[in-house]
Amino acid sequence: MSGVMASVDQRTQLAGRNRLELLMFRLSGSQLYGINVFKVKEVLQCPPLSTVPQSHPVVRGISNIRGHTISIMDLSMAIGGSPVTDIENAFVIISEYNRSIQGFLVKEVERIVNLNWKDMLPPPAGAAGASYLTAVTYVNEKMVEIIDVERVLAEVMGAKENVSQDILDSAELDPEIEKNLILVSDDSLVARKQVCRTIENELHLETVTTKDGKEAIDLLKSWADNNDPQLHRLAMIISDIEMPEMDGYTFTTEVRADERLKHLFIILHTSMSGVFNQTMVDRVGANKFIAKFEPDILAQAVIDTLKEVT
């Protein structure tokens, strides 16, 4: 499996071209699932696990890997499936989400495929809210399901929900502010809810949401075509990077290419962290990059941006 991951560091040139590479795997059954290679640090045979009393049921144990103690979650159990059996022959995908490292126990790992984000389709109508999917795609006519890992982590690990009082006290936002609308674009239902809760409940601003970059750019262009007042009220856009049909980098490029929209303030808000992403943010012309999900960081970024654009 080390051979599968050997060239991951050389794959960053795909970003910004609306492309991604997907690591495919199976859980307890035959269904194929996928995870963006950018999120994957390592794939290895499942090491010996130590149980942790009172831990979440989907945490099968912890293990010391490369000097770090990492929780190993049964991804099948986390999405409501059967536990992965035969752990000794199973695999662990070590991944980094939201500035934390965790391991996902899977039955077997397949291979890496190179895809266009246009090939990543939203979940079937009616499935997104009730399922753990953010997207589906097809490889050799077989469906590959993309799991909403952010939902899994929120349910298993929990997440801080409230903004610190000192940030709210120092915000000094004008309740009559003209630009009080924020566009939030994210394929994860949980992520959209987290962001909107912070903006609406804590900062008392309004939001409008889209599920991917294509939907967001279409909405903005429609506003511009119709001289919609919403566009004049729009203070900023907070966009995920990884989204089906059109990723956040390509979305930003599309906004900057439209004379009517190029002035808009764009914050890329993503669970992918690192120097590389900051480089891509600068290249495509986004204004800020913040890592998911920390209410204080998000709130401060919104407050600072409002001071810039109003």
N, C-alpha and C positions, 0 to 999 in steps of 0.2 A: 504493500500500500504506500510505502514511502515513494515509490516511483510515480504514483498517481499525483502526489503533491509536490514533486520535485521542482516543477517549473511554475508554481503558483505565483512567485514573486515577479515572474516575467510577463504576467498576464494583464498588468495594469493598463497596457495600451488600449485595451478594449473599452475602458470607461471613456465617456465623452463621445462614443460612436454609437450609442444606444445599443450596445452589445453587452453580454455577460457570459460567464461560464458557470455551468450548473453541475454540482456534484450530486449524482443520483444515488439513491439508497433505498432499501426496503426495511420495513419495520417488522411486525409480527406476521404479515401476510405477503401476498405477491404484488400488491400495489407499489408502483414506483413513486418516490418523493424526491424533492430536490432542494438544495440549499446553495446560495450564491457562494462561489469559491472565495470571494473577498472576505466572507465571514469565517472561513475555515483556517485554523492555524495548523492543524495536524489531524491525521486519521491513523488510528492504531488499534491493534487487537485489544480487546477489553482487558485491562490489568486487574489484579486482585482488588476487591473492593472491601472497605471497612464500613460496617453499618453504623448509622448515627441514630440513637434513640430519639423519639419524638420528631423526627424529620418528616417532611411532606411525603405522602405515600409514593409519589412518582420518583423520588430520589432513591435510587437503588443502593447508593453508598457513596463514599468518597475515596479518592486515590491521590497519592502524591505523584505528580507528573512533572518532570523537569524542575523539581524544586518547589512546585506550587501545589497546594491542596485544593483539589477541584471536585465539586459536586457532580455526580454522574446521574443524569435524569433519563428515565425510560421514556423516550419520545412517543412511543406507541401508547403507553398508559396516559401520558399527558394529554393526548387528543381523544381519549375515550376508548382506545383499543385494548387488545389483550397484551399482557406483559411480554417482553422479549424473553424467550426461553433459551436454554443452552448458552448461558452468558460466557462461558469459557471460549466459545467459538464466535461470539458476537464482536462487534466493532464499536469504538467510541469515536465520535466526531468532536474534536475539541474546537470550540468556536468562540468568537468574541462578539458580544452584542452589548450595546448600551454601556460600554466601558467596563464590562465584567467578562470573565472567562468561565465557561462551563462546558461540560461534556454531555453529549447526547448519545445514549445507548441505542444502537440500531442492529437489526439482524444481519444485514450484509450491505456492503458498499459496491456499487456498480462501476461507473466510470464518469469522467468529466465530458460534458458536451458544450459546444460553442453555439450560442443562440443570439438572436436579435430580440430586444425587448418587445418588439412588435409581435413576436411569436408567443409572448406571455399574455394570456387572456384572463380577464376578470373571471372569478368563479361564476358558475351558472346562476341565473336570477333566482333569488330566494335562498341561496346556499351560503352566501357570504356571512350573514349575521349569525346563523346557527352553527356554522362549521368553523374549523380552524384553518381555512384556506384563504390565501391572499391572491392566488393566481393558479392557473393550470396551463399546461403546454403539451405538445405532442412530440415524441421522439420515436422515429420509426413506427409511426401510427399507434404508439402506446401512450396513454395519458400519463403525465407526470404532474403530481400535485405539489404545490408550494405551500408549506405550512406557515401560519402566522406565528412565528416564533416569539414575537413580542407579546402576543396574548398568552402564550405558554409561560413565559418568564414572569409576566404580571401575576398570573394565577399561582405559580409555584413559589416565586421569590418575593412577591409583593413589590409595591412601589410607593414612594412618597407621593402624596397627592396635593398637599397644601404648600403654598408659597410662604416663606418665612415672613413674620410680621414686620421685621425691620425693613425688608425690601418694599413691602406695601406702604409702610409709613413714609418712606423716602421717595415714593414714586411721584407724588404731586401731579397726578394726571387731571387735566381739565375735563370735568364731566360733560362739558359742551363742545368738546373737541370735534372739529369737522371731519377729520379723517379717523373714523372710529370702526372701520371694517377691516377684517383680516381674512384673507383667503388661505385655507389650510388644505393641502393636498397630500394624501397619504393612502396607500393601499390597505393598511392595517386599520380595521375598525377600532381596535383598542387604542392604537396610537392617535387616531383622530379624536377619540373621546377624551384622551388624556390632555391633548393640546387644547381642545375647545373648552374643557373644564377649567383649565388654568386661565385662559383668556377671558372667558365669559364670567365665571364665578368669582375669580380673584381680582381681575383687572377691569371687569365690567365693560368690556368691549364686545362688539358683535363679530360673528364668524360666518363664513360660507365655506362649504367643504366640497372637495372633489376626490375621486378615488385614484386618479393617476394623472400624469402630466398631460396626456392627450385631452382628457376631459377639462383640465385646468386651462390649457391654451385655447381650446374651443370656447370656453366660457368668457375668457378675457377678450377674445376677438369679437365675440357676439356683443359684449358690452361696448367695445369701441365702435363697431359698425352701427350700433343703435344710439350712440351717445348716451348710454345708460348712466344714470346718476350713481349707480353702484361703483363705477370705475372712478369717479371723482371722490368718493368716500373711501376708497381703498388705500389703507395706510401701508400695507406690506403683504408679501406672500411668504408663507412658511411651507416649504415643500420637502418631502422625503426625497431621497435619491433613488432608491430601489423601488420601481413601480412598473407594473405591466404596461405594455403598449408604448409608453414614452417615459424614460427615466428622468430624474431631476436635472441632470446635466444637460440633456437634450432640450428639456422644457425651458431651462434658463437661456440656452442659445436661441431658441425660438422667440422668446420674449424680447431679447436684446436685438433681434433682427427686425422687429416690428416698430416702426417709427412712433406709433401711437402708444406703445407699451414699454419701450426701452428704458424709460425713466423709473419704472417700478422697482421698489426695494425688495430684494429676494434674500431670504434666509433659508439655507439648506440645513435641514434638521434630520439627522440620520443616525442609525445605530452603527454605521461604519465610521471608525475613527482613524486618526493617523495623519502624518505629514502629507501623504499622497493625496488624501482627499482635500486638504487645504490647497494644494497645488492645482487640483482640478477646479476647485471653486474659483480661484483666481483666473484660471484659463477661460472658463466659460462666462465669467463676468458676474457671478453672484456677489452679494454684498457681505454676507456673513456665513459662517459654518458653525453650527453647534451640535454637540453630540446628544443623543437621546438618553433616557428621558429624566431630566432633573427639573422640577417645577421652578426652582430658584433661578437656574441658568436661563430657562426659557423666558420667564417673566422679566428678568433683567434685560435680556436681549430685546424684548418687545418694548420695554420702557425706554431703553436707549435709542431704539429706532424711531419711536414716536417723537423724541426730541430732535431727531435729525430731519424728519420729513414734515413736521408741522411748524 
